[in-house]
Amino acid sequence: MLATLWFAAGSTLRPERREALLDAARTTASEHPLRERCGVTAANDRVVVLRALAARVEPAMQLLAAVWARWREAAWQLPASTPRVWRT
């Protein structure tokens, strides 16, 4: 399965903010079992994208949730509070 997580902004991301998001995702991914099958890029000046390829849903969801938590902290200095829909 292919999993995608994206961070999009309404205006151009400042370079240091974009780099912080990229670094957060890359650090998190480097510690995950899917590290060889995922990548993060800045698709353009407003979007950062994480893609992962996995044989099962669970490992991909774990990676996406971990990166999402890091992005929430890096972008807004907020703790992760898992969306309820992710638990259904």
N, C-alpha and C positions, 0 to 999 in steps of 0.2 A: 504494500500500500504506500501511496505517496501522501505525506502530510505537509501542510504549509501553514506557517504562522507569519503574519505580517504586522508591521507597525507603520501606520500612515499618518502624516501630518497635513493640516490644511494649508500650510505654507512651508517654504524651504526650511529644512532642518539645518541649524547651525552645524558647521563641520565637527566641532567638539562634541556636540550632542549626538550626532550620527555615529561618530567613532566610539562614543561611550556605549551606545546600543549595540554596535557591531562587536565590540570587545566583550560585553556582558554575554552575548549569545555565543560567541566563540569559546569563551572560557567555560561556560556551562556545558556546551556540546563536547568539548575536549575531555570532559570527565564522565561522559555518558557512554554506555555500550554501543550506541549507534554512531559514535564519532567518525567512523570510517564511511558512513553512508548519509552524511548530512553536510549542509553548508549554509552559510549566511552571507548575503550580499546587500549592498545598497542599490536597489533597482534603479532609482533616480534620486533627486535631491529631497524628495518627500517620503520615500518608502524604504524600509528595511525588511528583507524577506529571509525567513529560515525555511529550508526545505529538508525533508528527511525521507528516506526510503527504509521501510521496515517490513518484515514478514508478518508481523501481528500488530494489532492496534495498540495494545497496552504500552509497549516500549516507546512508540511514537508519541502517544499521549503524555507519557511521563516526561519526555524530552520537551515537548511543547509547553507543558505546564511549568516546568522548571525555568525555561527561557522567558516565558510570560512573566513569571514572578520577578526575575532579574530585571526585565524591561520596566516593569511597574516601579521598581525601586530606583532604577537609573533615570527614568524619565520624569517621575513625579515625587520621588522620595516617599513613596507610600508602601506599606507592607502588603504582601500578597494576601488577598482574601478570595479564595477559589470561588468562581461563579457557581451558583447552585446548579445550573444546567450541565456543568461538567460532571456532576455526581449522579446523573440519571442514566 
